[in-house]
C-alpha cells in the first residue's frame, strides 16, 4: 500500500478489478453486453441482491435507450437513481443524453469524466418481472496493478 501512496498520490483508492452483480425487479426492456459492446432499452425498478450482505439492499430506478462500446463510447439517453432500502439514503444518480467519445460529451452528462475504462459482460430482461446478471472488469485498475507489480519487482 505504501508504494501506491507514494507513486500514485492522486489515485490512492484501491478498486476491485472484477465486480459482479445480480439484480431482480420489475419493468420492461432488455440488455445485452459482451466485451463491453452492448445495447439496452428499458424502464425498470430493481434491487441489487449482491450488496445485501455487505452494504444492505439497494433499490434502483432506471430508464435507458443506449448503445455503447466500453464505457467511453456511448450514444443514447439514460437516467438512474439508487437508494439504500433500510434508511432511504440516496446513494447516487446519473443522467446522460447525447454522444460520448472518451471524455468528450456532445450533449449532457453528470457521469465523472475521469472514470476508469471498464468492460462488462451482462444479460438481462424485464417483462413485468425480470432479472439481470453481469460482471464488470476494470481495465484501468488491472493496468495500475500490473505496472505497480512490475515497478516493485
Order of alpha helices (4+ residues) and beta strands (2+ residues): alpha-beta-beta-beta-beta-beta-beta-beta-alpha
